[in-house]
Amino acid sequence: MRTGAIGSPLSPGAIVTRAADAVVCVCLAPCCASCDEPLTAPLAGAVCEACWRAIRTITPPVCDHCGDPLPAWRAMSRERASCPRCRRTARAIDRGRSAGEYDGTLRQIIHALKYDGRRSLAPRLAALMRRLGGDLLDDADWVVPVPLHWRRQRTRGFNQACDLARHLDVPVLDALERIRHTMPQIELPAPRRHANVRDAFALKSHRFPRGRRASPASRLAGTCVVLVDDVSTTGATLDACARVLKQAGVREVRALTAARVVARPR
C-alpha cells in the first residue's frame, strides 16, 4: 500500500487525486499563475504551495485605522496605535487590516484573480484575510464588497471583491454601487486619488415590481460593517465608501483587503 510523507497509508481518495494530478500534469502541463513554474498538484489550485508560502503577510504591530505596519515601540505606547498619516488626517474607516503587502507573489496572485479570471484563487485569498484580519470580522454584522462600475464589471465579468466577500463567513450585503466611472486608482498619483473617487459611490437601491424601490439602509442602521476589497493603496476608495455607509446610519465601518501598498519610511 502506498504511504504518505510520514509513513501513514494514503486513503483511496488521496491516491485518486495524486493519479489525477499526474494525468493533468502530463496532458496539460499547467503552470503556476504566480511564478510560472509547472504545477505538481494542479487540482489543488492555480498557484503552487511555494508561492502561497512566499507571501509577505502583515502582522502586528499595525496601525489600527489603516493596517500599515508600525515599529514595535509605537504599538506599545498606546492601546490603539495609529500611523503618522492617520493621525494627521481624519478617516471615515474606523479600523483597517490587510493580509499582506501588495508586492511580489501576492501582487501576482491578485493580478491572476482580477485580470486572468482565476476566480478559484478567491477562497484561499479570503482564508488568508480571515486568518490575519479575523478580529475585524468576528463581531461584524455585514461584509460589504467595494463595487465596480457596471462598465468595468461587464468587461471583467465579475467583481473580485464580491468573490472574496463570499468566503469570509459573514453575511454579505451588496449595499453600494459605483455611480461614476473613474480611472483605476493605481494609475494615479496619491494626491489625486481622493478627488478621483469623491462622490463616486452611493447606497444601492433595488427595483421591485410596479417601480417600487427599496434601499439597504434599513438593514445598515446601527450595524458594524466590514468593507472588502482586493487592494488598498492610499485608502481613498475605502474611505469614500465608508462615508456613504455612515451617512446611512452605520455605527462602525471597518476595512479588510487582501493586500495593501505599504507606506515606507523616507
PAZA-513547 format. One record per residue (C-alpha): residue in one letter; x, y, z. Coordinates in steps of 0.2 Angstrom, whole numbers, padded with zeros to 4 digits, always signed. Example, Ala and Ser with C-alpha at 12.3 -4.5 7.8 and 13.67 -1.06 7.14 Angstrom:
REM residues 2
A+0062-0022+0039S+0068-0005+0036
//
This chain:
REM residues 266
M+0000+0000+0000R+0006+0017-0004T+0010+0029+0011G+0011+0047+0014A+0026+0058+0019I+0026+0051+0037G+0023+0033+0033S+0004+0033+0035P-0007+0024+0022L-0014+0035+0009S-0033+0035+0008P-0041+0029-0009G-0047+0047-0012A-0029+0053-0010I-0022+0040-0022V-0035+0045-0035T-0031+0064-0033R-0012+0060-0035A-0016+0050-0050A-0027+0063-0057D-0014+0077-0054A-0001+0066-0063V-0013+0065-0078V-0017+0083-0079C+0002+0087-0077V+0006+0076-0092C-0008+0081-0103L-0010+0099-0100A+0007+0104-0091P-0001+0119-0082C+0010+0132-0074C+0008+0142-0058A-0001+0158-0060S+0012+0167-0050C+0029+0160-0053D+0025+0152-0070E+0034+0135-0064P+0025+0119-0068L+0012+0114-0056T+0015+0097-0047A-0003+0097-0040P-0014+0107-0052L-0030+0100-0044A-0026+0110-0028G-0026+0126-0037A-0018+0138-0049V-0004+0144-0038C+0009+0132-0031E+0012+0130-0012A+0029+0138-0013C+0021+0154-0019W+0007+0154-0006R+0021+0152+0007A+0031+0166+0000I+0018+0179+0003R+0024+0193+0014T+0010+0194+0027I+0007+0210+0038T+0007+0205+0056P+0006+0216+0072P+0010+0229+0077V+0000+0238+0064C-0010+0255+0063D-0027+0251+0069H-0035+0263+0057C-0027+0258+0040G-0017+0242+0044D+0000+0249+0039P+0015+0241+0049L+0021+0250+0064P+0038+0250+0074A+0035+0239+0089W+0039+0254+0101R+0024+0264+0094A+0012+0250+0096M+0017+0248+0114S+0014+0266+0118R-0004+0267+0116E-0019+0255+0116R-0024+0258+0098A-0009+0264+0089S-0010+0275+0073C+0002+0279+0060P+0008+0297+0056R-0003+0298+0041C-0019+0293+0050R-0015+0304+0065R-0014+0319+0053T-0030+0315+0043A-0047+0311+0049R-0053+0294+0041A-0071+0288+0039I-0064+0270+0041D-0063+0266+0060R-0052+0251+0059G-0042+0243+0044R-0032+0227+0040S-0024+0219+0025A-0017+0201+0024G-0001+0205+0015E+0010+0218+0006Y+0005+0222-0012D+0021+0216-0019G+0030+0201-0026T+0020+0185-0025L+0004+0192-0018R+0003+0205-0032Q+0005+0191-0045I-0009+0181-0037I-0021+0196-0036H-0017+0200-0054A-0021+0182-0059L-0038+0184-0050K-0043+0201-0057Y-0036+0201-0075D-0034+0182-0079G-0051+0177-0072R-0043+0164-0060R-0058+0165-0048S-0053+0149-0040L-0040+0159-0031A-0053+0169-0021P-0057+0156-0007R-0039+0154-0002L-0036+0173-0003A-0051+0175+0008A-0045+0162+0020L-0029+0172+0022M-0039+0188+0025R-0049+0179+0038R-0034+0172+0047L-0025+0189+0048G-0040+0200+0050G-0052+0189+0060D-0053+0202+0074L-0062+0214+0062L-0074+0200+0056D-0079+0191+0072D-0092+0203+0078A-0097+0211+0062D-0115+0211+0056W-0111+0213+0037V-0097+0212+0025V-0100+0224+0010P-0089+0222-0006V-0082+0238-0014P-0092+0239-0031L-0085+0241-0048H-0093+0252-0061W-0105+0242-0072R-0094+0245-0087R-0079+0238-0079Q-0089+0224-0071R-0096+0220-0088T-0079+0219-0096R-0071+0209-0082G-0086+0198-0080F-0086+0198-0061N-0081+0209-0046Q-0066+0201-0037A-0072+0210-0020C-0088+0200-0021D-0079+0184-0024L-0068+0187-0008A-0083+0193+0002R-0092+0177-0001H-0079+0167+0008L-0077+0177+0024D-0090+0168+0034V-0100+0184+0037P-0117+0189+0029V-0114+0198+0013L-0124+0214+0009D-0122+0221-0008A-0126+0239-0002L-0116+0250-0013E-0115+0255-0031R-0102+0265-0041I-0112+0279-0049R-0097+0287-0058H-0084+0279-0069T-0067+0283-0063M-0049+0280-0068P-0041+0265-0059Q-0033+0272-0043I-0017+0263-0045E-0014+0273-0061L-0015+0290-0052P-0003+0299-0040A-0008+0299-0022P-0014+0317-0021R-0027+0314-0035R-0034+0298-0028H-0046+0305-0016A-0053+0318-0029N-0055+0303-0041V-0067+0294-0031R-0076+0308-0022D-0095+0306-0025A-0092+0290-0035F-0102+0279-0023A-0120+0278-0017L-0131+0267-0007K-0138+0254-0019S-0157+0253-0022H-0166+0238-0028R-0181+0239-0040F-0196+0229-0037P-0212+0226-0047R-0223+0242-0050G-0207+0253-0049R-0206+0252-0030R-0188+0255-0024A-0180+0248-0008S-0163+0253-0001P-0152+0243+0011A-0152+0257+0023S-0165+0249+0035R-0153+0234+0037L-0137+0245+0039A-0143+0257+0053G-0134+0254+0069T-0123+0240+0062C-0105+0236+0061V-0099+0234+0043V-0083+0227+0035L-0079+0234+0018V-0070+0221+0007D-0058+0224-0007D-0043+0216-0015V-0030+0230-0013S-0029+0246-0003T-0017+0259-0010T-0020+0276-0001G-0037+0270+0006A-0046+0283-0004T-0058+0271-0011L-0062+0263+0005D-0064+0280+0014A-0076+0286+0000C-0087+0270+0003A-0086+0272+0022R-0093+0289+0021V-0108+0283+0011L-0111+0269+0024K-0110+0281+0039Q-0122+0293+0031A-0134+0278+0030G-0133+0276+0049V-0119+0263+0050R-0112+0263+0068E-0094+0257+0063V-0085+0254+0047R-0070+0243+0046A-0060+0238+0030L-0052+0222+0026T-0042+0219+0010A-0031+0205+0003A-0016+0217+0001R-0011+0235+0003V+0003+0246-0003V+0014+0248+0012A+0020+0266+0016R+0039+0265+0018P+0048+0277+0030R+0058+0290+0020
//
